[in-house]
Amino acid sequence: MAESVLLGEVQETLLIPLYGRARDAAQRRSVLSDRKAIELVVAIDYDFTKFRGPSLAGSVLRASIFDEYVRDFLREHPDGTVVDLGCGLSTRFDRLDNGRLRWFDLDVADTMTLRRRFFDDSDRYTMITGSLFDTDWHAQVRERPGPIFLLSEAVMLYFPADQVHATLRQIAAAFPASPFAFDTGGPIMMKNQDRNPVFKAVPARMKWICADPATLERHGLRLRQSRTFATPQPSVARTWPARYRHGLKAFGWTPPVTTYKLNLFTTVGQD
Ligand SMILES: C[S@@+](CC[C@H](N)C(=O)[O-])C[C@H]1O[C@@H](n2cnc3c(N)ncnc32)[C@H](O)[C@@H]1O
């Protein structure tokens, strides 16, 4: 029998990138080849077909850019620790596992209850139930020796700026000199939400407007890279179907593309 879902408003949005990855996996030229996403979409009792539009492919392209940030870290630190804050039903651990790293996936209780129906902890993979805005998870992660890569994909966008800024300072202080990847959206992206077909299908709305990720340097971060869908890492662009590469190159300067940024920071731990 299919698994029913009982998820809060923001939590339900995890089903959008899941469906995006499942559709991508069914393509002849798939970017992520996430076969598990297909299994999950089949196993979960939910009308995924209500999700339409470019955000589905966008969630796949976004995941591939974030994957490469993590891969770069693991090339330098193969025994390093990765923490995915607000993991949803992401399969990033399976995609990037090098047989040595240590991985923590964190999400809130209702999402984790769903996740645990499909994923198991192992000696190098641990799921944590908690909120990225709390500090409870810090100690468990900080027990790990060596470098830590923090990542939060399509999560903080849904929360008010003050709450996000305070949490960035908290995380920067707790994990100094750590890479931290997350996305930001400018005013145009936020204003156009009601016109985005995926947001017509769910009640959640994004709240945090960040026009320039460099302004976050005042919250204990240093900006290292800021990419849009038009400026992926060259190694990532090569994995994208030509229609995305060429289309995004042609329209990459337009506000709908430039407003959404996939950033890599380093925490400096200052307030
Ligand atoms: C759009 S989904 C993104 C999921 C995943 N990062 C991905 O890209 O597939 C938003 C996620 O934020 C999670 N979330 C909501 N509130 C959270 C919180 N306070 N702490 C951590 N995660 C949270 C939701 O449960 C959901 O998994």
The ligand as a Gaussian input file, in Angstrom:
#p B3LYP/6-31G(d) Opt

LIG

0 1
 C       11.811000      22.620000      -0.414000
 S       12.113000      21.383000       0.797000
 C       13.839000      21.060000       0.441000
 C       14.232000      19.658000       0.804000
 C       15.644000      19.268000       0.359000
 N       16.649000      20.181000       0.868000
 C       15.729000      19.178000      -1.146000
 O       16.297000      20.090000      -1.780000
 O       15.206000      18.193000      -1.699000
 C       12.177000      22.257000       2.345000
 C       12.628000      21.397000       3.500000
 O       12.801000      22.215000       4.674000
 C       12.507000      21.401000       5.781000
 N       12.316000      22.218000       6.972000
 C       11.254000      22.981000       7.308000
 N       11.475000      23.601000       8.489000
 C       12.708000      23.212000       8.907000
 C       13.489000      23.497000      10.050000
 N       13.047000      24.327000      11.007000
 N       14.701000      22.903000      10.173000
 C       15.152000      22.075000       9.196000
 N       14.455000      21.770000       8.092000
 C       13.250000      22.334000       7.940000
 C       11.264000      20.670000       5.307000
 O       10.918000      19.586000       6.129000
 C       11.672000      20.290000       3.904000
 O       12.350000      19.057000       3.906000

